[in-house]
Amino acid sequence: MSVVAIDGPSGVGKSSTAKEVARRLGYQYLDTGAMYRAMAWLCLNRGVTDPVDVLEQVRGADLEISLSPDEFFVSVDDIDVTEDIRGADVSANVQTVSGVVDAREELIDMQRDYIRAAPEGIVVEGRDITTVVAPDAEVRILMTARDDVRVARRAKEVHGNADAEAIAATQDLVTGRDAKDSATTSFLEAADGVYTLDTSDIDFDQVVETVLQLVKDSQ
């Protein structure tokens, strides 16, 4: 069983790359960020912000996440939240969960369980993947890109374009969240043995081929 661990900040293309690599290799796919978003959605809907209460919500929730790159879904207590967790409110409040150390540990334990249970292989993407969640992964990659590139990509994803208004509306969503998350996670600099893949000036196919080559070289 092979594990491909992909770290990086918002807007570098982690999710789309990880999904495509998983498809090509016949591996499972785990979006760890979706797990934090799902728990943030739950806390928002229940008006929970206190760290002790956040931990209680995480421990008590029935969180299910698809490991298929083609049929992705997330549910909380049998409620499909796949679309809801991508909303601006959730994006702005993920730190409510990710900033609580004990809540992070609960979710990391779940992530490690998914990794251990993968039959053939799994591509795992998010934050802290190469250093905390799967430090022993056969392939460890930190995806990066210039700030202006990341913001433009996320603006197109959220607003459908990257004009000045969309860029302004997206700026804090990207760089602001990274600043918050960097207080509790490490995803901006590559640790020893982690390959840095800068996606600023290469297209999607080149990114995917680079990852696939790294996987091939590791075997």
Secondary structure by P-SEA (a helix, b strand, c coil): cbbbbbbbccccaaaaaaaaaaaaacbbbbcaaaaaaaaaaaaaaaccccaaaaaaaaaacbbbbbcccccccccccccccccccccaaaaaccccccccaaaaaaaaaaaaaaaaacccbbbbbcccccccccccccbbbbbbbcaaaaaaaaaaaacccccaaaaaacccaaaaaaaaaaaccccccccccbbbbbcccccaaaaaaaaaaaaaaac
